[in-house]
Structures are given as structure tokens and as C-alpha cells.
């Protein structure tokens, strides 16, 4: 879960979004098998933007 924590911290820092919203997006990707923090952050940014 370290990758998830890193990605959530990055999303919150980059977008100033709600932490709970970031956790929901990242958790979805993490449970789908994405484990790389950079990839989680990128996918999270795409989801929050779109």
C-alpha cells in the first residue's frame, strides 16, 4: 500500500483536490493491479481531469 499512499500524496499536492476523492480513484487502479506510484499518479490525474 506504499505505492497507493505515494500516489495519493502526489495527487493531492498536484491538484489540491479532496483527499477522499484521490483515495477512491487510486484505490480503484491499485485493486485493478497497478502498483507503480508514477503510473497510479498519472492514471489518477487523468481520471480527475476527465
Buried (B, 14 or more C-beta within 10 A) or exposed (E): EEBBEBBBBBBBEEBEBEEEBBBEBBBEBBEEEBEEBEEBBBBBBEBBEE
